[in-house]
Amino acid sequence: MQSIQSNALEPTPAELKGLSTGERLKRLLPVYGLVILTVLLILVFSVLLSDTFPTLLNLRSIIAILSLAAMIPMACGRIDLTIGYGIVLWHILAISLQTMLGLPWPLAVAVVLVIGALTGLLNGLLVEVAKIDSFIATLGTGTVIYAIALWHTGGRQVVGVLPDGFLALNGTMLFGLPITGLYVLALAIVLWIVLEYLPIGRYVYAIGANPKAAALNGIPVRRFVIGAFIASGVLSAVAGVLLASRLRIGQASVGLEYLLPALVGAFLGSTTIKPGRVNVWGTMIGVIILAVGIAGIQQFGGSFFVEPLFNGVTLLVAIGIAGYAQRRRGAAGVIKPKGAPGEAAGKPS
């Protein structure tokens, strides 16, 4: 079963060759329009709110990591809702394993990452072996994980003295920048190389575009989809560890609010750079524009409900644009060849 499709619609160099400057801009505007809009918003808000906006703008590294986690199954045409529920339990475990069981912080972090990977494996098996739609499977798994978090905490906060090494995971400044921003950049570069330049990336996108065709071409669809869910689980566990290092307490009421913006960032990313296909740098642009828009509106005096309203509307717009790009992609694939009027190219005999 598929929850979404992954098809790119970006113009190729061959398509741009021979076009005038105006025609090139017209073709490239849908690809880089969101990037241009992001830069313009940053400039406008920085000028109008010069005293507060540049310093208070938060690129929300945890949401960025969760968006990257959501993007990986999306590239396979699946969706993973566990990222929002899982971060609730992961950040609690990262703290309770140290404060309740006395584990050294590196071992506690390793345990959380392993549990995140096992959760991804479970999701992959439910989707590919049990043949449950990914939306339903991960919603069920996520709800169980959230229930475990509530049971583990008993509705109370998990507090205790945490070692400096663990707190430094989120609180360190490196080259004048928060270290979490460098984590995001490193993860983005690694995923970009894997998805765009290695065979595994081509296989993943082929599965997202047409899993049956990918299987007929010898691609082990089940293995790659399960691997995508495992990678998503590990990244969501990384985000949970960083959240624990930032908050220094564990509570089951924190974490679910990250699910919607993370999904919005991934879906919004599929409308830029490579329209119609989720991609790393598009996801980063999606996260940034959410941070810029919300930060600017709130500093202009927006009410407390601005953030969920902005996230919800942006999600609907992003899905609508991505769907339109995919339909255009499908329409472009049906071309009437010269000399054969009335018959579509590639029509099966």
PADO-338751 format. One record per residue: residue in three letters; x, y, z of N, C-alpha, C in turn. Coordinates in steps of 0.001 Angstrom, whole numbers, padded with zeros to 6 digits, always signed. Each point is the difference from the previous one (the first is absolute). Layout:
<atoms>
ALAXYZXYZXYZ;...
</atoms>
This chain:
<atoms>
MET+000837-001201+000000-000837+001201+000000+000872+001250+000000;GLN-000513+001057-000592+000717+001253-000028-000839+001080+000675;SER+000655+000861+000750-000681+001141+000589+000212+001246-000844;ILE+001171+000129-000615+000307+001134-000856+000851-000495-001152;GLN+000183+000866-000993+000872-000311-001110+001170+000958+000010;SER+001092-000390-000650+001199+000832-000044+000472+000108-001441;ASN-000310+001119-000638+000399+000236-001385+000552+001406-000128;ALA+001150+000134-000633+000610+001315-000180-000502+000640-001275;LEU-000068+001332-000001-000469+000741-001150+000957+001114-000375;GLU+001220-000021+000531+000939+001073-000290+000455-000069-001447;PRO+000164+001153-000680+000460-000022-001395+001438-000472-000097;THR+000309-000777-001026+001345-000503-000207+000820+001025-000769;PRO+001342-000082+000046+000826+000917-000797-000328-000041-001484;ALA-000359-001198-000506-000345-000118-001419-001259+000794-000326;GLU-000958+000014+000947-001236+000745-000227+000229+001502+000037;LEU+000988+000437+000787+000280+001434+000116+000883+000507-001135;LYS+000688-000927-000669+000924+000404-001051-000760+000628-001163;GLY+000482+001156-000453-000607+000667-001137-001132+000937+000355;LEU-000432+000021+001267-001066+000896+000417+000544+001384+000287;SER-000841+001008-000187+000399+001363+000329+000056+000169+001511;THR+000580+001117+000441+000113+000248+001444-001364+000039+000661;GLY-000948+000655-000657-001350+000077+000560-000660-001350+000107;GLU+000173-000826-001024-000587-001337+000026+000660-000872+001057;ARG+001317+000148+000184+000694-000759+001044-000515+000381+001377;LEU-000159+001299+000217-000521+000456+001292-001404-000546+000241;LYS-000795-000042-001053-001364-000510+000135+000009-001471+000387;ARG+000944-000773-000568+000089-001415+000339+000583-000233+001383;LEU+000927+000881+000418+000686-000198+001274-000750+000594+001190;LEU-000950+000915-000250-000711+000648+001099-000745-000989+000884;PRO-000740-000987-000589-000655-000979+000884+000983-000832+000813;VAL+001242-000129-000513+000993-000824+000682+000623+000750+001169;TYR+000338+001270-000224+000709+000768+001020-000834+001153+000569;GLY-001295+000025-000321-000850+001078+000501-000058+000050+001513;LEU-000084-001170+000650-000088-000040+001458+001315+000465+000631;VAL+001118-000313-000645+001298+000473+000493+000048+001520-000047;ILE-000444+000574-001117-000021+001460-000147-000921+000621+001035;LEU-001183-000618+000204-000946+000515+000991+000604-000028+001403;THR+000724-001060+000322+000639-000090+001315+000995+001129+000216;VAL+000852+000252-000995+000983+001078+000107-000691+001343+000147;LEU-001075+000234-000769-000723+001275+000073-000635+000194+001369;LEU-000584-001074+000561-000611+000109+001323+001040+000354+001063;ILE+001173-000646-000082+001066+000299+000958+000414+001465-000108;LEU+000152+000489-001214+000405+001402-000199-001070+000961+000500;VAL-001268-000275-000333-001084+000901+000401-000123+000061+001510;PHE-000045-001169+000656-000143-000022+001449+001239+000590+000688;SER+001168-000216-000571+001216+000543+000601+000016+001527-000053;VAL-000583+000558-001058-000065+001469-000113-001083+000572+000908;LEU-001185-000611-000019-001118+000522+000786+000160-000275+001487;LEU+000689-001101+000336+000209-000362+001409+001493-000165+000255;SER+000741+001040-000324+001464-000082+000035+000556-000251+001390;ASP-000738+000356+001052+000518-000162+001363-000220-001400+000564;THR-000972-000718-000523-000357-001274+000618+000065-001188-000939;PHE-000413+000173-001251-000137-001158-000875+001302-000752-000246;PRO+001103+000670-000374+001223-000765-000282+000519-000785+001196;THR-000241+000525+001211+000530-000682+001184-000955-001065+000541;LEU-001313+000203-000202-000968-000942+000554-000399-001099-000971;LEU+000380+000142-001276-000351-001019-000972+000651-001335+000384;ASN-000823-000993+000143+000485-001324+000383-000281-000978-001138;LEU+001039-000591-000580-000187-000920-001113-000479-001379+000452;ARG-000169-000188+001292-000638-001184+000564+000643-001279-000520;SER+001173-000247+000513+000784-001133-000482-000691-001334+000263;ILE-000710-000131+001112-000668-001268+000299-001082-000289-001029;ILE-000758+001022-000363-001022-000179-001036+000657-000331-001331;ALA+001150+000625-000275+000710-000290-001249+000418-001467-000057;ILE+000505-000532+001109+000405-001414+000024-001219-000909-000172;LEU-001111+000348+000644-001218-000794-000161-000522+000077-001434;SER+000137+001162-000639-000427+000126-001396+000845-000889-000901;LEU+001301-000059+000264+000861-000902-000762-000393-001454+000254;ALA-000365-000299+001259-000441-001363+000325-001271-000351-000759;ALA-000943+000941-000076-001248-000243-000727+000237-000102-001497;MET+000996+000732-000500+000271+000046-001435+000450-001345-000557;ILE+000724-000784+000788+000578-001253-000515-001088-000997-000401;PRO-000978-000336+000867-001085-000876-000468-000824+000637-001116;MET-000155+001334+000032-000751+000669-001065+000643-000221-001354;ALA+001336-000057-000039+000686-000261-001262-000371-001366-000544;CYS-000389-000929+000880-000454-001333-000415-001510-000042-000234;GLY-000662+001140+000130-001440+000028-000181-000777-000375+001241;ARG+000653-000012+001156-000654-000323+001266+000043+001209+000924;ILE-000689-000110+001119-000001+001084+000975+000202-000596+001386;ASP+000705+000734+000854+000328-000489+001342-000473+001018+001032;LEU-001088-000317+000673-000528+000877+001047+000646-000279+001348;THR+000794-001060+000076+000631-000361+001270+000982+001063+000470;ILE+000524+000811-000931+000999+000984+000387-000523+000953+001062;GLY-001267+000374-000081-000553+000934+000978-000310-000637+001329;TYR-000458-001250-000029-000293-000706+001243+001276-000539+000637;GLY+000918-000448-000848+001219-000606+000517+000855+000968+000784;ILE+000074+001260-000457+000875+000955+000687-000449+000221+001441;VAL-001290-000241+000282-000484+000099+001377+000701-001029+000878;LEU+000005-001252-000458+000621-001061+000795+001515+000070-000044;TRP+000572+000339-001157+001460+000006-000112+000634+001001+000951;HIS-000564+001211+000110+000641+000985+000878-000188-000371+001467;ILE-001111-000676+000307-000210-000454+001373+000996-001105+000350;LEU+000172-000961-000914+000924-001098+000255+001446+000489+000108;ALA+000363+000969-000828+001370+000514+000040+000349+000536+001380;ILE-001006+000524+000701+000220+000538+001349-000174-001085+001065;SER-001075-000781-000105-000287-000980+001055+001044-001122+000047;LEU+000573-000372-001135+001038-001025+000014+001222+000448+000799;GLN+000224+001303+000041+001124+000534+000772-000381+000223+001456;THR-001175+000598+000233-000371+000388+001359-000577-001159+000812;MET-000687-000949-000663-000621-001101+000729+000865-001257+000028;LEU+000655-000301-001145+000807-001218-000079+001485+000270+000151;GLY+000400+001253-000012+001399+000344+000200+000914-000334-001163;LEU-000546-000117-001213+000840-000300-001154+000849+001212-000377;PRO+001234-000203-000444+000787+001117-000539-000721+000603-001190;TRP+000148+001320-000191-000787+000653-001047+000292-000551-001402;PRO+001241-000362-000360+000181-000573-001349-000781-001298-000189;LEU-000041-000840+001043-000740-001255-000093-001497+000266-000070;ALA-000488+000968+000783-001423+000351-000039-000401+000482-001388;VAL+000841+000843-000613-000277+000494-001350-000022-001159-000992;ALA+000967-000926+000134+000064-001149-000907-001246-000868+000120;VAL-000482-000208+001229-001206-000803+000215-001204+000656-000679;VAL-000122+001320+000137-001122+000715-000619+000063-000137-001518;LEU+001195+000128-000576+000140-000115-001451-000363-001411-000479;VAL+000396-001008+000767-000328-001382-000370-001510-000222+000068;ILE-000639+000515+001045-001456-000154+000111-000690+000735-001141;GLY+000521+001165-000383-000563+000712-001140+000114-000814-001277;ALA+001151-000650-000198+000193-000837-001182-000952-001202+000013;LEU-000180-000617+001167-000912-001143+000107-001444+000420-000273;THR-000360+001196+000440-001347+000506-000296-000181+000198-001498;GLY+001036+000533-000652-000058+000137-001452-000116-001353-000687;LEU+000731-000985+000520-000095-001355-000549-001416-000548+000134;LEU-000615+000224+001159-001382-000446+000204-000937+000666-000995;ASN+000166+001307-000190-000838+000718-000968+000178-000577-001403;GLY+001255-000254-000366+000270-000550-001319-000643-001368-000199;LEU+000050-000845+001023-000613-001325-000096-001524+000101-000099;LEU-000587+000915+000753-001455+000177-000067-000432+000452-001389;VAL+000802+000888-000607-000359+000547-001302+000277-000985-001121;GLU+001182-000633+000019+000417-000822-001130-000372-001473+000135;VAL-000037-000520+001214-000332-001418+000193-001484-000170+000307;ALA-000501+000778+000961-001420-000082+000342-000886+000750-000994;LYS+000620+000826-000860-000712+000743-001047-001054+000944+000565;ILE+000356+000668+001114-000856+001041+000568+000447+001334-000574;ASP-000942+000843-000390+000360+001311-000535+000878+000734+001007;SER+001022+000687-000505+000987+000609+000878-000609+001038+000941;PHE-000997+000724-000456-000644+001003+000864-000640-000685+001208;ILE-000745-001073-000258-000682-000712+001082+001005-000709+000899;ALA+000986-000658-000605+000970-000773+000781+000780+000894+000950;THR+000513+001121-000509+000825+000867+000846-000842+000793+000994;LEU-001250+000263-000362-000893+000639+000975-000254-000933+001169;GLY-000232-001281-000290-000197-000977+001073+001241-000188+000840;THR+001154-000157-000657+001255-000160+000740+000290+001223+000852;GLY-000208+001179-000578+000267+001230+000736-000880+000145+001221;THR-001276-000371-000142-000919+000094+001142+000431-000931+001125;VAL+000464-001199-000350+000501-000940+001013+001231+000573+000689;ILE+000900+000590-000786+001206+000603+000571-000365+001128+000964;TYR-000963+000807-000383-000430+001097+000872-000603-000542+001297;ALA-000763-001096-000109-000576-000616+001199+001106-000525+000925;ILE+001048-000573-000589+001127-000474+000806+000672+001169+000718;ALA+000121+001132-000683+000596+001186+000628-000833+000464+001184;LEU-001327-000005-000152-000881+000393+001101+000118-000979+001166;TRP+000063-001301-000321+000137-001011+001053+001339+000136+000713;HIS+001058+000223-000769+001341+000065+000583+000137+001185+000954;THR-000592+001119-000341+000127+001203+000837-001075+000076+001073;GLY-001112-000720-000212-001104+000111+000947-000603+001389+000010;GLY+000179+000734-001078-000535+001353-000081+000851+001041+000701;ARG+001176-000419+000485+000883+000935+000718+001248+000296-000831;GLN+000700+001046+000398+001252+000354-000664+001126-000921+000460;VAL+000908-000294-000910+001196-000775+000325+001149+000983+000154;VAL+000499+000120+001221+001047+000977+000279+001172-000685+000680;GLY+001129+000652-000016+001204-000522+000634+001213+000768-000468;VAL+001112-000270+000639+001258+000660-000366+000589-000707-001219;LEU+000241+000767-001061+000528-000546-001241+001447+000437-000185;PRO+000852-000855-000545+001423+000337-000169+000194+001116-001016;ASP+001088+000722+000152+000300+001119-000889+000164-000457-001456;GLY+000555-001194-000184+000187-000497-001361-001314-000146-000744;PHE-001026-000458+000707-001308-000150-000620-000614+001358-000301;LEU+000122+000935+000928-000553+001336-000216+000713+000724-001131;ALA+001270-000329-000208+000773+000649-001061-000458-000421-001391;LEU-000742-001104-000096-000484-000450-001309-000847+001060-000683;ASN-000702+000793+000803-000855+001039-000562+000480+001406+000335;GLY+000741+000143+001078+000326+001342+000468+001325+000562-000463;THR+000749-000745-000804+001325+000462-000424-000093+000972-001167;MET+000861+001006-000003+000138+000914-001133+001298-000352-000720;LEU-000064-000120-001322+001160-000357-000792+000102+000965-001177;PHE+001147+000663-000109+000210+001017-001037-001065+001096+000071;GLY-000441+000283+001208-000993+001049+000196-001418-000422-000318;LEU-000225-001276-000293-001327-000502-000349-000403-001100+000971;PRO-001317-000150+000248-000451-001127+000830+000380-001318-000659;ILE+000487-000929+000787+000474-001263-000563-001136-000794-000640;THR-001239+000223+000454-001126-000721-000597-000182+000382-001472;GLY+000292+001257-000335-000070+000409-001394+001017-000736-000857;LEU+001165-000270+000577+001021-000753-000727-000404-001468-000145;TYR-000707-000542+001017-000530-001353-000134-000931-000083-001211;VAL-000900+000977-000081-000972+000008-001097+000717+000086-001346;LEU+000990+000890-000087+000740+000164-001254+000715-001291-000384;ALA+000627-000662+000971+000712-001247-000282-000967-001093-000466;LEU-001135-000135+000684-000986-001001-000395-000547+000286-001393;ALA-000263+001292-000275-000539+000372-001306+000987-000339-001118;ILE+001276+000282+000215+001011-000286-001021+000110-001499-000248;VAL+000001-000785+001076+000103-001462-000148-001207-000547-000769;LEU-001200+000436+000387-001201-000486-000680-000037+000461-001451;TRP+000456+001220-000262+000037+000523-001369+000914-000851-000877;ILE+001168-000336+000522+000936-000830-000767-000597-001384-000248;VAL-000602-000585+001026-000562-001342-000129-001146-000023-001011;LEU-000908+000972+000102-001190-000020-000847+000264+000456-001429;GLU+000954+000895-000188+000207+000582-001328+001158-000619-000776;TYR+000970-000595+000690+001210-000421-000693+000349-001477+000169;LEU-000721-000726+000844+000277-001418+000196-001140-000844-000561;PRO+000292-001225-000406-001063-000864-000549-001181-000176+000953;ILE+000270-000039+001294-001088-000195+000960-001039+001109-000119;GLY+000460+001230-000265-000931+001106-000161-000866-000157-001233;ARG+000612-000439-001097-000778-000223-001226-001024-001112+000211;TYR+000380-001029+000738-000941-001086+000272-001173+000497+000852;VAL+000309+000803+001008-001045+000518+000891-000996+000857-000782;TYR+000499+000896-000837-000900+000848-000786-000780-000826-001021;ALA+000626-001037-000551-000712-000862-000939-001156-000716+000692;ILE+000219-000428+001234-001067-000637+000772-001113+000990+000278;GLY+000375+001229+000347-001010+001015+000278-000825+000353-001217;ALA+000613-000043-001202-000721+000343-001221-000916-001126-000450;ASN+000500-001239+000053-000796-001142-000452+000593-001279+000588;PRO-000505-000463+001125+000596-001166+000658-000096-001273-000836;LYS-001077-000154-000767-000128-001204-000825+001055-000018-001100;ALA+000193+001149-000654+001027+000080-001038+001387-000210+000595;ALA+000224+000552+001210+001292-000181+000657+000261-001478+000288;ALA-001024-000722+000468+000157-001425+000287+000278-000788-001273;LEU-000677+000368-001094+000220-000688-001272+001411+000216-000536;ASN+000626+001110+000414+001365+000296-000418+001040-000552+000971;GLY-000435-000846+000924+000936-000692+000876+000354+000736+001276;ILE-000690+001101+000301+000281+000736+001233-000722-000686+001161;PRO+000713-000348+001066-000657-000634+001159-000830+001014+000793;VAL-001225+000193-000418-000856+001052+000559-000167-000156+001503;ARG-000309-001213+000436-000256-000214+001428+001203+000398+000840;ARG+001198-000393-000428+001207+000290+000768+000241+001511+000116;PHE-000182+000709-001107+000276+001436+000026-001049+000770+000801;VAL-001259-000417-000082-001047+000686+000768+000210-000220+001499;ILE+000308-001225+000383+000272-000268+001415+001218+000801+000459;GLY+001040+000047-000838+001175+000803+000338-000332+001473+000151;ALA-000921+000508-000824-000401+001408+000107-000676+000263+001340;PHE-000845-000914+000444-000659+000181+001300+001010-000104+001143;ILE+000986-000876-000127+001030-000100+001040+000787+001303+000088;ALA+000393+000550-001146+000723+001273-000001-000844+001105+000604;SER-001301+000012-000310-000897+000999+000577-000072-000143+001516;GLY-000067-001253+000476-000047-000223+001439+001254+000462+000711;VAL+001166-000225-000622+001261+000425+000608+000065+001524+000067;LEU-000386+000684-001079+000051+001470-000002-000978+000591+001013;SER-001173-000601+000140-000939+000510+001001+000541-000210+001410;ALA+000748-001098+000216+000641-000228+001296+001094+001029+000251;VAL+000756+000368-001050+001002+001059+000128-000666+001299+000438;ALA-001133+000327-000631-000727+001214+000383-000466-000078+001453;GLY-000422-001187+000435-000424-000159+001391+001134+000203+000974;VAL+001176-000502-000330+001169+000199+000868+000340+001481+000111;LEU-000017+000708-001126+000311+001433+000018-001059+000781+000769;LEU-001255-000418-000116-001063+000663+000766+000213-000208+001493;ALA+000390-001211+000392+000272-000265+001420+001157+000849+000500;SER+001041+000140-000821+001143+000821+000385-000386+001461+000141;ARG-000966+000442-000819-000441+001397+000072-000900+000240+001193;LEU-001005-000880+000213-000988+000223+001059+000538-000364+001381;ARG+000838-001026+000072+000587-000502+001245-001030-000653+000919;ILE-001209-000122-000464-001039-000746+000707-000794-000786-001039;GLY-000646-001070+000430-000828-000777-000898-001453+000093+000411;GLN-000877+000260-000973-001421+000064+000300-000792-000401-001242;ALA-001059-000768+000228-000774-000553-001107-000823+001046-000730;SER-000102+001201+000551-000773+001055-000666+000810+000739-001049;VAL+001273-000354-000150+000882+000687-000949+000371-000949-001132;GLY-000108+000470-001204+000447-000788-001145-001008-000086-001117;LEU-001276-000222+000340-001012-000155-001040-000159+001251-000856;GLU+000306+001162+000575-000144+001241-000763+001012+000114-001131;TYR+000999-000902-000005+000993+000031-001074-000453-000771-001239;LEU-001026-000838+000132-000393-000863-001114-000473+000795-001209;LEU-000954+000909+000203-000555+000738-001134+001043+000859-000706;PRO+000773+000836+000730+001008+000787-000725+001043-000842-000711;ALA+000336-001174+000551+000970-000865-000680-000569-000517-001318;LEU-001263-000428+000015-000639-000457-001231-000175+001142-000993;VAL-000356+001179+000518-000155+001164-000879+001318+000319-000691;GLY+001105-000046+000759+001303+000283-000584+000339-000962-001117;ALA-000287-001297+000202+000305-000999-001033-000907+000157-001215;PHE-001300+000199+000230-000922+000174-001121+000283+001294-000753;LEU+000270+001072+000749+000309+001277-000637+001280-000108-000815;GLY+000947-000806+000479+001238-000196-000732-000197-000676-001339;SER-001103-000749-000155-000258-000670-001279-000543+000951-001050;THR-000186+001274+000351-000496+000982-000962+001119+000879-000541;THR+001232-000211+000443+001098+000854-000450+001249-000834-000273;ILE+000957+000580-000677+001238-000639-000428-000277-001127-001003;LYS-000778-001006+000436-000431-001077-000891-001505-000175+000182;PRO-000801+000872-000604-001454-000021+000241-000614-001357-000312;GLY-000874-000461+000893-000660-001283-000168+000746-001151+000633;ARG+001187+000270+000577+000783-001065+000623+000637+000535+001273;VAL-000129-000724+001092+000649+000427+001233+001507-000016-000210;ASN+000683+000985+000532+001444+000087-000160+000588+000734+001190;VAL+001275-000184+000227+000651+000488+001221-000033+001522+000084;TRP+000500+000686-001030+000115+001450+000107-001363+000667-000074;GLY-000947-000621-000702-001356+000523+000036-000586-000093+001395;THR+000283-001114+000698-000469-000156+001381+000604+001061+000903;MET+001289+000287-000183+000637+001044+000802-000636+001363-000255;ILE-000304+000289-001269-000677+001255-000331-001382+000033+000650;GLY-000712-001142-000024-001315-000057+000625+000053+000299+001485;VAL+000978-000566+000700+000146+000250+001439+000340+001468+000258;ILE+000895+000558-000828+000418+001389+000194-001156+000961-000220;ILE-000791-000225-001060-001086+000930-000279-001065-000066+001089;LEU-000202-001176+000596-000918-000096+001133+000519+000809+001184;ALA+001291-000149+000294+000591+000733+001118-000053+001502-000242;VAL+000331+000407-001228+000005+001428-000338-001406+000577+000089;GLY-000950-000692-000631-001366+000518-000017-000600+000107+001386;ILE+000149-001045+000807-000590+000005+001341+000683+001033+000886;ALA+001347+000052-000049+000729+000958+000830-000376+001431-000367;GLY-000090+000297-001294-000352+001352-000424-001406+000386+000397;ILE-000965-000904-000224-001398+000302+000330-000175+000192+001500;GLN+000635-000851+000796-000135+000125+001456+000610+001300+000504;GLN+001108+000423-000592+000624+001246+000447-000778+001223-000463;PHE-000858-000183-000990-000896+001080-000389-001231+000061+000896;GLY-000072-000890+000977-001106+000017+000945-001031-001080-000237;GLY+000355-001052-000756-000928-001087-000257-000350-000742+001280;SER-001218-000522+000071-000469-000688+001201+000621-001385+000132;PHE-000292-000654+001114+000609-001292+000301-000422-001083-000983;PHE-001140+000198-000674-000469-001026-000920+000607+000141-001397;VAL+000888+000977-000189+000559+000244-001327+000810-001200-000490;GLU+000812-000593+000877+000881-001077-000438-000765-001211-000509;PRO-000964-000585+000760-000730-001148-000557-000813+000364-001236;LEU-000545+001241-000033-000744+000428-001185+000910+000079-001211;PHE+001167+000590+000172+000970+000128-001090+000456-001369-000477;ASN+000276-000903+000951+000440-001353-000366-001077-000748-000771;GLY-001247+000084+000476-001086-000720-000658-000277+000500-001401;VAL-000085+001316-000146-000256+000571-001325+001145-000321-000952;THR+001236+000124+000495+001157-000281-000846+000028-001457-000434;LEU-000398-000922+000899-000045-001418-000364-000981-000237-001144;LEU-001193+000588+000098-000992-000166-001060+000500+000566-001322;VAL+000607+001187+000057+000528+000615-001215+001116-000854-000594;ALA+000904-000492+000873+001127-000800-000478-000477-001277-000672;ILE-000967-000699+000621-000510-001233-000595-000697+000294-001324;GLY-000740+001116-000047-000673+000375-001236+000984+000272-001124;ILE+001058+000729+000305+001011+000311-001023+000731-001260-000439;ALA+000351-000856+000972+000698-001239-000338-000872-000896-000872;GLY-001295-000079+000315-000911-000798-000816-000124+000555-001407;TYR-000053+001318-000125-000070+000630-001318+001256-000300-000809;ALA+001159+000052+000655+001259-000294-000689+000028-001446-000473;GLN-000521-000923+000816-000028-001402-000400-000946-000216-001167;ARG-001145+000709-000004-000933-000135-001127+000616+000539-001280;ARG+000735+001095+000111+000701+000532-001163+001032-000988-000514;ARG+000661-000661+000948+000989-001012-000368-000663-001132-000777;GLY-001168-000441+000487-000712-001064-000693-000488+000424-001364;ALA-000478+001245-000100-000474+000498-001291+001148+000124-000987;ALA+001171+000387+000495+001161+000153-000885+000470-001336-000544;GLY-000310-001088+000734+000433-001311-000452-000876-000582-001103;VAL-001176+000627-000230-000898-000466-001049+000110+000953-001164;ILE+000886-000289-000951+000273+000874-001129-000319-000745-001285;LYS-000714+000661-000873-000346-000638-001268+001192+000061-000939;PRO+000501-001127-000471+001128+000016-000917-000427+000464-001380;LYS+000954+000568-000702-000276+000468-001345-000347-001190-000892;GLY-000997+000203-000818-000393-001047-000940-000935-001017+000583;ALA-000378+000171+001257-000926-000950+000618-001062+000748+000753;PRO-000837+000793-000665-001012+000790+000661-001014-000895+000716;GLY-000376+000479+001158-001033-000700+000767+000532-001110+000863;GLU+001320-000290-000083+000565-001054+000830+001053+000597+000913;ALA-000074-000302+001275+000950+000538+000962+001280-000804-000053;ALA+001125+000719+000175+001283-000697+000019+000060-000901+001205;GLY+000533-001161-000209+000142-000935+001123-001255-000734+000328;LYS-001052+000163-000843-001257-000705+000277+000187-001492-000203;PRO-000384-000801+000973+000232-001430-000124-000851-000598-001116;SER+000576-000956-000697-000718-000656-001094-000870-001124+000555;
</atoms>
